[in-house]
Amino acid sequence: MEETTLSGQHGTTFHAGPTKLRSPFGWKAALLLGLAAAYAVVFVFVFLPKASTPPPTISTERAAHRASHIDPQELQALLDNKSATVCDVRREADYQADQRTIAGAEWHNPETVDVWAEQLPRNKPVAIYCARGGSVSKSTHEALTGKGFEVQYLEGGLAAWDEFFK
């Protein structure tokens, strides 16, 4: 078998026949090229999808917030249709000072949500309210949502209910 030798720049020798490529870089160049290709694949499949995903917009955040709370009229509709379990989650001191509840609701101490949550039916959503629809409703909402319940809270709490239906 006849071989033809061609000389190139920088000491590169090419042999025709059984193909041989000799370079002063040798296996190091192949290793570097392989590593560069691997990094390119990781970049394309790992980093680019994250970079190209837009951050949540204000409208997305508002939609998420809107989905987690309801107004008095919406709560009344849930009560009329009996399509939700309604829980009064005012702090115990607030409940003791005024023990009235919205008709159809049952008072539960927000500090023991882990205990009474297990007794809630899982086949329908839960609507909750506190005195003013603030931190107590939001923390109870978070705890129940974390347990897998579909939960909405009354925006403005019992105060908004009283104002709407006076």
Secondary structure, 3 states (H helix, E strand, C coil): CCCEEEECHHHCEEEECCCEEECCCHHHHHHHHHHHHHHHHHHHHHHHHHHHCCCCCHHHHHHHHHHHEECHHHHHHHHHHCCCEEEECCCHHHHHHCCCCCCCEEECCHHHHHHHHHHCCCCCCEEEECCCCCHHHHHHHHHHHHCCCCEEEECCHHHHHHHHCC
